[in-house]
Amino acid sequence: MGAGIWGLVTSNILKDKPENRTNIKIVEQKQYFQFPPSYPWMMLGTRTPNQVQRNLDILKKEIDIIKEDKQQ
Ligand SMILES: Cc1cc2nc3c(=O)[nH]c(=O)nc-3n(C[C@H](O)[C@H](O)[C@H](O)COP(=O)(O)OP(=O)(O)OC[C@H]3O[C@@H](n4cnc5c(N)ncnc54)[C@H](O)[C@@H]3O)c2cc1C
């Protein structure tokens, strides 16, 4: 479902449900999460890309990131 805001929020909610004993998998083409509401600050030059993104390695270990560009 992608590691955007909704992919990350949904995976964290699902992970915390006791009935979910299997790992959660997210298919994502990028290595990092970016916070879209910060894009105008990047356009204006008041934020750098590194200030509005985090590497996906910080996710909890129960959430697997499958790094690929999934077209279907
Ligand atoms: C300037 C700005 C301000 C905003 N302010 C607000 C606000 O105040 N309140 C609010 O609720 N919302 C706001 N939004 C909207 C909010 O950012 C979006 O609704 C939200 O980011 C959508 O999240 P998402 O996870 O659905 O999609 P996205 O954030 O677009 O994430 C989709 C993910 O899927 C990945 N992906 C896409 N296609 C593929 C593929 N083929 N294979 C693998 N991976 C793929 C992408 O790389 C991406 O990481 C704002 C947006 C902007 C730009």
The ligand as a Gaussian input file, in Angstrom:
#p B3LYP/6-31G(d) Opt

LIG

0 1
 C        1.148000      20.920000       0.812000
 C        0.289000      19.835000       1.348000
 C       -0.417000      20.043000       2.537000
 C       -1.264000      19.059000       3.023000
 N       -1.932000      19.270000       4.197000
 C       -2.736000      18.321000       4.684000
 C       -3.448000      18.527000       5.912000
 O       -3.347000      19.570000       6.559000
 N       -4.266000      17.542000       6.348000
 C       -4.419000      16.375000       5.655000
 O       -5.172000      15.503000       6.107000
 N       -3.741000      16.142000       4.516000
 C       -2.923000      17.091000       4.008000
 N       -2.268000      16.882000       2.844000
 C       -2.541000      15.652000       2.099000
 C       -1.776000      14.484000       2.645000
 O       -0.377000      14.744000       2.605000
 C       -2.138000      13.297000       1.763000
 O       -3.532000      13.076000       1.820000
 C       -1.423000      12.065000       2.245000
 O       -0.026000      12.242000       2.091000
 C       -1.891000      10.869000       1.431000
 O       -1.251000       9.775000       1.996000
 P       -1.216000       8.396000       1.273000
 O       -0.444000       7.453000       2.149000
 O       -2.603000       8.003000       0.861000
 O       -0.458000       8.676000      -0.108000
 P        1.034000       9.159000      -0.355000
 O        1.550000      10.048000       0.753000
 O        1.047000       9.676000      -1.762000
 O        1.881000       7.818000      -0.285000
 C        1.824000       6.845000      -1.304000
 C        3.112000       6.026000      -1.227000
 O        3.010000       4.952000      -2.158000
 C        4.216000       4.862000      -2.898000
 N        3.877000       4.340000      -4.230000
 C        3.077000       4.932000      -5.139000
 N        3.009000       4.159000      -6.247000
 C        3.799000       3.075000      -6.014000
 C        4.122000       1.924000      -6.796000
 N        3.653000       1.742000      -8.050000
 N        4.953000       0.988000      -6.256000
 C        5.456000       1.159000      -4.989000
 N        5.168000       2.235000      -4.209000
 C        4.340000       3.179000      -4.724000
 C        4.772000       6.281000      -2.962000
 O        6.176000       6.283000      -3.138000
 C        4.354000       6.858000      -1.607000
 O        5.359000       6.693000      -0.624000
 C       -1.394000      17.834000       2.317000
 C       -0.653000      17.622000       1.140000
 C        0.177000      18.594000       0.663000
 C        0.985000      18.341000      -0.608000

